[in-house]
Amino acid sequence: MPIALISYFVPLAVELIKAYVKTTDSSKDDKVLEVVQTGCAYLAPRGNNTVNFGTVSVVDSHKMIEAV
């Protein structure tokens, strides 16, 4: 995918996720957790933030539970 498209879609995706999180809908919470896990794994090896592999490990150990 060309960089120009990624530069356009990533901010749009972030805004969509932020809008979803502000709703009371929980039908896609598993996808939000997946984005958090993927984002942590992406950020950890980079030197421009304070996310570390310990954070990745903790976040990766979490999973969605079925509603009772």
N, C-alpha and C positions, 0 to 999 in steps of 0.2 A: 504494500500500500504506500503510495507516495507520501512524503513528509507533509505536504500541504494539506492533504486530507486528514492525516493524523492530528495535525495542529488545529484543525477545525473541529474534529469529532471528540477529542479528549475533553476539552472544556465543556462541550455540550453534554457529554456523558456525565461529567462531574455535576453539572447543574441539575440534570435529570435525577441523579442519585440523591442529591441534597433535597430536591423537591419531594422525592419518594419518602425519605427519612422523616420529613416534616408531617407526613400524613399518618393516619391511624391504620392504614392498610398494612397487613403483615404477610401478604401472600407471596412476596418475593424476598423475604428476609434472608433466606438461604443465599440468594444472589448477592445481597449486600455483604454478608459474611465472606463470601467467595472473593469479592472485590477487595475487602480489607486484607484478607490473607495474601492475595496476589500482590497488592500494593506494598505490603510489608516486605515480602520477599524481593520485590523489585528495588525498594529503597535501601535495604540493609547493606548491600555491598558498595553503595555509592557514598562518597565522602561529603556530600552536600547536605546532610541531615543527621539527626541523632538516633535514627532507627537502627537497632543492632540485631544480630542474629538471635539473641535471647528473646527479644520482642517477637521475632518471627516464630520462634519455637512456641512461645506462649499462645500467640494468636492461632497458630496452626493446630494447637491441641483442642481448640474449642469447636463445637459443632452444634447444629440446630437440634432441638429436642421436639418431639411430637407433642402437640397440645393434648392435654388430658380431657 
